[in-house]
Amino acid sequence: MHVLPSPAAIGEAVAGRLLPRIERARLTSSRFLLGCPTGRTPRPVLDALARHLADSKQDVSHLVLVMMDEYLVPGDGGLAYAPATEPWSCHHFARVEIAARLNAGLPAERRLEEESMWFPDPADPAAYDRRILAAGGIDLFLLASGASDGHVAFNPPGSPRESRTRIIPLSEETRRDNLQTFPDFGSLSAVPKHGISVGIATIASAKEAIMLVWGSGKRLTLSRMRAADRYDPDWPATVIHECPACEILADEDAALADPPR
């Protein structure tokens, strides 16, 4: 684990590691698959990436965003993606908070392409793992942990180590965390009760993973991750220990003290 002074410092550290790796992939005519969460946690990284790309004009047209999850709502044929127009939807986040910001300072031919934002399909969840495998695997997965129950993506406590992409009923703890992340929901009753998500095995198969932990609200989950040395189903964020190359980056506020359990 590395402790940095602030969320901004975490963002700079991750951007400094990511951008050269993305460029090396381009030089070998390879895609770079980046596993991405949504919400508050990745924003310092996105801030830093956007700033550096605006300055350097680096080509990211070969970058692929492998999005972790999406909310599902009832549709005519069963559960379907939440409307991409909703500010809390993961499709909206990927398009507006990630792609639009990274592309803003780049010429058209160097921009992240719309078809390079991948999401699991609720009609065939297992196809996502096959698609990732066929593309050579996720090069680096940015991870975030739920503050109250350690969920990662939409994987709740009790998720099996061997789980892969699937439709998941969302726990009340996860839904409450998401309400804090996206106040646009307005109330807990408005937070969808299902999501589609990569599984624990999907995450663990990434070539490298970085768990981002910042803010006083994340002290409990940081404590639980530090106390583990392998995956603990009671706290899914401990999947970080299962990745072949892994690191936890925390800010001083999150690492200040271990909270009571």
C-alpha positions as CSV (number, residue, x, y, z in Angstrom):
1,M,0.0,0.0,0.0
2,H,1.1,3.5,-0.8
3,V,-0.2,6.6,1.1
4,L,-0.3,9.9,-0.8
5,P,-1.2,13.3,0.5
6,S,-4.5,13.8,-1.3
7,P,-6.9,12.5,-3.9
8,A,-5.2,14.8,-6.4
9,A,-1.9,13.2,-5.7
10,I,-3.4,9.8,-6.3
11,G,-4.8,11.0,-9.6
12,E,-1.4,12.3,-10.7
13,A,0.3,9.0,-9.6
14,V,-2.1,6.9,-11.6
15,A,-2.0,9.1,-14.7
16,G,1.7,9.1,-14.6
17,R,1.7,5.3,-14.7
18,L,-1.1,4.9,-17.2
19,L,-0.3,7.2,-20.0
20,P,3.2,5.7,-20.8
21,R,1.7,2.3,-20.8
22,I,-1.1,3.4,-23.1
23,E,1.5,4.8,-25.5
24,R,3.6,1.7,-25.4
25,A,0.6,-0.3,-26.5
26,R,0.0,2.1,-29.4
27,L,3.7,1.7,-30.5
28,T,3.1,-2.1,-30.7
29,S,-0.2,-1.6,-32.6
30,S,-2.1,-3.1,-29.6
31,R,-5.2,-2.0,-27.8
32,F,-5.0,-1.1,-24.1
33,L,-7.9,-2.4,-22.1
34,L,-8.6,-0.2,-19.0
35,G,-11.1,-1.5,-16.5
36,C,-13.1,1.4,-15.1
37,P,-15.4,2.1,-12.2
38,T,-17.8,5.0,-12.1
39,G,-18.7,7.4,-9.3
40,R,-16.6,9.7,-7.1
41,T,-13.5,7.5,-6.6
42,P,-12.0,7.7,-10.1
43,R,-12.6,11.4,-10.6
44,P,-9.1,12.5,-9.4
45,V,-7.6,10.1,-11.9
46,L,-9.8,11.4,-14.7
47,D,-8.9,15.0,-13.8
48,A,-5.2,14.2,-14.1
49,L,-5.6,12.2,-17.3
50,A,-7.6,15.0,-18.9
51,R,-5.0,17.6,-18.0
52,H,-2.1,15.6,-19.3
53,L,-3.8,14.7,-22.5
54,A,-4.8,18.3,-23.2
55,D,-1.1,19.2,-22.8
56,S,0.5,16.3,-24.6
57,K,-2.1,15.5,-27.3
58,Q,-1.3,11.8,-26.8
59,D,-3.1,9.4,-29.0
60,V,-5.7,7.3,-27.1
61,S,-7.7,6.1,-30.1
62,H,-6.6,2.5,-29.3
63,L,-7.7,2.7,-25.6
64,V,-10.7,0.5,-24.6
65,L,-12.7,1.3,-21.5
66,V,-14.0,-2.0,-20.0
67,M,-16.8,-0.6,-17.8
68,M,-17.5,-2.6,-14.6
69,D,-21.2,-2.5,-14.4
70,E,-24.5,-0.8,-15.2
71,Y,-27.8,-0.4,-13.4
72,L,-30.7,-2.4,-14.8
73,V,-34.4,-1.4,-14.8
74,P,-37.5,-3.3,-15.9
75,G,-38.1,-3.2,-19.7
76,D,-40.5,-4.8,-22.1
77,G,-38.4,-8.0,-22.4
78,G,-37.1,-8.1,-18.8
79,L,-34.3,-6.2,-17.2
80,A,-32.6,-3.6,-19.5
81,Y,-30.0,-0.9,-19.2
82,A,-30.9,2.2,-17.3
83,P,-31.5,5.2,-19.6
84,A,-28.2,6.6,-20.8
85,T,-29.6,10.1,-20.4
86,E,-29.8,9.7,-16.6
87,P,-26.8,11.3,-14.9
88,W,-26.4,8.4,-12.6
89,S,-26.3,5.8,-15.3
90,C,-22.9,4.2,-16.0
91,H,-23.3,4.8,-19.8
92,H,-23.8,8.5,-19.0
93,F,-20.7,8.5,-16.8
94,A,-18.6,6.8,-19.4
95,R,-19.7,9.1,-22.2
96,V,-19.6,12.4,-20.3
97,E,-17.3,12.0,-17.3
98,I,-14.7,9.9,-19.1
99,A,-14.7,10.0,-22.9
100,A,-15.8,13.7,-23.3
101,R,-13.2,14.9,-20.8
102,L,-10.3,12.8,-22.2
103,N,-11.2,13.8,-25.7
104,A,-11.8,17.5,-25.1
105,G,-8.2,18.6,-25.9
106,L,-7.4,16.0,-28.6
107,P,-7.7,16.2,-32.4
108,A,-10.4,13.9,-33.8
109,E,-8.0,11.2,-35.0
110,R,-6.4,10.8,-31.5
111,R,-9.6,10.5,-29.5
112,L,-11.1,7.6,-27.6
113,E,-13.7,6.1,-29.9
114,E,-17.3,5.6,-28.9
115,E,-17.3,1.9,-29.9
116,S,-14.3,1.4,-27.5
117,M,-16.5,1.9,-24.4
118,W,-17.6,-1.6,-23.5
119,F,-20.5,-2.7,-21.2
120,P,-21.8,-6.1,-20.3
121,D,-25.0,-7.1,-22.0
122,P,-27.9,-8.2,-19.7
123,A,-29.1,-10.4,-22.5
124,D,-25.9,-12.4,-22.4
125,P,-23.7,-11.5,-19.4
126,A,-21.2,-14.4,-20.0
127,A,-20.3,-12.9,-23.4
128,Y,-18.5,-10.1,-21.6
129,D,-15.8,-12.4,-20.1
130,R,-15.4,-14.0,-23.5
131,R,-15.0,-10.7,-25.2
132,I,-12.4,-9.6,-22.7
133,L,-10.4,-12.8,-23.0
134,A,-10.5,-12.7,-26.8
135,A,-9.1,-9.1,-26.7
136,G,-6.1,-10.3,-24.6
137,G,-7.4,-9.5,-21.1
138,I,-7.7,-6.3,-19.1
139,D,-4.3,-4.6,-18.9
140,L,-5.1,-2.6,-15.8
141,F,-8.2,-2.4,-13.7
142,L,-8.9,0.6,-11.6
143,L,-11.0,-0.4,-8.6
144,A,-13.1,1.3,-6.0
145,S,-14.7,-0.1,-2.8
146,G,-18.0,0.5,-1.2
147,A,-17.6,2.3,2.1
148,S,-20.1,0.4,4.2
149,D,-19.9,-3.2,3.0
150,G,-16.8,-3.5,0.8
151,H,-18.7,-4.2,-2.4
152,V,-16.6,-3.9,-5.6
153,A,-18.5,-3.2,-8.8
154,F,-21.9,-4.6,-7.8
155,N,-20.4,-7.7,-6.1
156,P,-22.0,-7.8,-2.6
157,P,-20.6,-9.6,0.4
158,G,-20.8,-13.3,-0.1
159,S,-19.8,-13.2,-3.8
160,P,-17.9,-16.3,-4.8
161,R,-14.3,-16.1,-5.8
162,E,-15.1,-17.8,-9.1
163,S,-18.0,-15.5,-10.0
164,R,-18.0,-13.8,-13.4
165,T,-20.2,-11.3,-15.2
166,R,-23.8,-11.7,-14.2
167,I,-27.0,-9.9,-13.1
168,I,-27.0,-9.1,-9.4
169,P,-29.7,-8.0,-7.0
170,L,-28.3,-4.9,-5.4
171,S,-28.1,-4.9,-1.6
172,E,-29.5,-2.0,0.4
173,E,-26.0,-1.1,1.6
174,T,-24.8,-0.9,-2.0
175,R,-27.9,1.2,-3.0
176,R,-27.3,3.5,0.0
177,D,-23.7,4.0,-1.1
178,N,-24.8,4.7,-4.6
179,L,-27.3,7.2,-3.4
180,Q,-24.5,9.2,-1.8
181,T,-22.4,8.9,-4.9
182,F,-25.2,10.1,-7.2
183,P,-27.6,12.5,-5.2
184,D,-29.5,12.9,-8.5
185,F,-31.4,9.7,-7.5
186,G,-33.2,11.8,-4.9
187,S,-34.2,8.9,-2.6
188,L,-33.3,5.3,-1.9
189,S,-36.5,4.2,-3.6
190,A,-35.2,5.6,-6.9
191,V,-32.0,3.6,-6.9
192,P,-32.4,0.5,-9.2
193,K,-32.6,-2.8,-7.4
194,H,-30.6,-4.7,-10.0
195,G,-27.3,-4.3,-11.9
196,I,-25.1,-6.2,-14.3
197,S,-21.5,-6.5,-13.1
198,V,-18.2,-8.1,-13.8
199,G,-17.5,-10.8,-11.2
200,I,-14.7,-11.4,-8.7
201,A,-12.9,-13.8,-11.1
202,T,-13.3,-11.2,-14.0
203,I,-11.5,-8.6,-11.8
204,A,-8.8,-11.0,-10.6
205,S,-7.9,-12.1,-14.1
206,A,-6.7,-8.5,-15.0
207,K,-3.0,-8.3,-15.6
208,E,-2.7,-5.5,-13.0
209,A,-5.1,-3.7,-10.6
210,I,-5.0,-0.5,-8.5
211,M,-7.5,0.0,-5.7
212,L,-8.2,3.7,-5.2
213,V,-9.1,4.6,-1.6
214,W,-9.5,8.2,-0.5
215,G,-11.5,10.2,2.1
216,S,-12.4,9.6,5.7
217,G,-15.5,7.6,4.7
218,K,-13.2,4.9,3.3
219,R,-11.2,4.1,6.5
220,L,-13.2,1.0,7.3
221,T,-12.7,-0.6,3.9
222,L,-9.1,0.3,3.8
223,S,-8.7,-1.3,7.2
224,R,-10.4,-4.5,6.0
225,M,-8.3,-4.7,2.9
226,R,-5.1,-4.2,4.9
227,A,-6.0,-6.9,7.3
228,A,-6.5,-9.5,4.5
229,D,-3.9,-11.2,2.3
230,R,-6.4,-13.1,0.1
231,Y,-10.0,-12.8,-1.1
232,D,-12.5,-12.7,1.8
233,P,-16.1,-13.1,0.5
234,D,-17.3,-11.0,3.5
235,W,-15.5,-8.0,2.0
236,P,-15.4,-8.2,-1.8
237,A,-12.8,-5.4,-2.1
238,T,-10.2,-7.8,-0.9
239,V,-10.2,-9.2,-4.4
240,I,-7.3,-6.7,-4.9
241,H,-5.0,-9.4,-3.3
242,E,-6.0,-11.9,-6.0
243,C,-4.7,-9.8,-8.9
244,P,-1.3,-10.9,-10.3
245,A,0.1,-7.4,-9.9
246,C,-1.8,-5.2,-7.4
247,E,-1.5,-2.0,-5.4
248,I,-3.6,0.0,-3.0
249,L,-3.3,3.8,-3.3
250,A,-4.8,5.7,-0.4
251,D,-4.8,9.3,0.7
252,E,-3.8,10.4,4.2
253,D,-7.4,11.0,5.2
254,A,-8.3,7.4,4.5
255,A,-5.2,6.0,6.1
256,L,-5.4,8.3,9.2
257,A,-6.5,5.6,11.6
258,D,-8.2,2.2,11.7
259,P,-11.9,2.8,12.5
260,P,-13.8,0.7,15.1
261,R,-15.5,-2.3,13.7
